[in-house]
Amino acid sequence: MKKISFLILLIFLNFTYCKINTIDDIKAIEGMWEIYSVSSKGEVFYPKGESPVVDYYAFNSDSTGTKKKLKPNFNKTFSSSFDEINFEIKKNNGLIYLNYITATDNWKEIIKKLTKKELVISNNKFEYHYKRFEIN
């Protein structure tokens, strides 16, 4: 009886572990995201007031895309600098990475969670918790 219980527990843990590390649809990253919180070294920081900028991710079908900052205006439009950061999505050991590529630098971040309404991305210094930006 103990062997059966142990086997059931192992199967349950395997399914649970796989679901935590699975992102069903990477295309869900496309759109506007605002930072809900930023954590570093066990501390969590929450931005105060309205978000001054949102991150906009555009996804291409070949696992590449661009990221840019947008500033919401009062009339439900957006201002943007013309700066864009190109990225490519790479999978390695069950993790999904955003590899950013600029003329002067390259770096990567791990997508820890991605749903239609929530995005968690981390690098070696910070973990960013985003929520889907909604125009009021």
Secondary structure, DSSP 8 states (H G I E B T S, - for coil): -HHHHHHHHHHHHHHHHHHHT--S-GGGG-EEEEEEEEEETTEEE---SS-S-EEEEEE-TTSEEEEEEEEE-TTS-EEE-S--EEEEEEEETTEEEEEEE-SS-EEEEEEEEE-SSEEEEE-SS-EEEEEE----
